[in-house]
Amino acid sequence: MTEEEIVERMSRNRPPAWETLGGKGVVGYDKALHRITTQWIAETRHCHSVEGHPKGGIVQGGFVTGWLDASMASACIVRGDFAVAVPSLELKVSFLLPAHPGLYRCHGWIVRWGRSVAFMEAELRDAEGELIARASSTAAIRHLKKE
């Protein structure tokens, strides 16, 4: 499968939670790095501290965490040839700057792929390329039964 076909398949089969998270979809995949790029739109509905805030509010950290987690899981799903589930075992997020309403890109990649566990990392950047948050995660690799 080409990188373009992977992007198209991932965008076509987005999980329903992506709608809630403001997911625009998968916009890139690098096979050599097993790195996926996702795009997110933060809206006022994703924010706390909205009233009077000069930038429209601060995105609640759970949404930022969701963007990072979804990107890492997506990298695993592609690495597992679309035949794995990857429930999180551990997730750590470092919030470096506040996110505000606007466009964000997240890069998620696999650090180590084992027989039953995957180790991943991700970073979230705003439209200007500023680093907003980083994450690392450990997930179980659960092979799905093929029909």
Secondary structure, DSSP 4 states (H G I P E B T S, - for coil): --HHHHHHHHHHT--THHHHHTEEEEEEEETTTTEEEEEEEE-GGGEES-TT-TTS-EE-HHHHHHHHHHHHHHHHHHHTTT-EE--EEEEEEEE-S---SEEEEEEEEEEEE-SSEEEEEEEEEETT--EEEEEEEEEE-EEPPP-
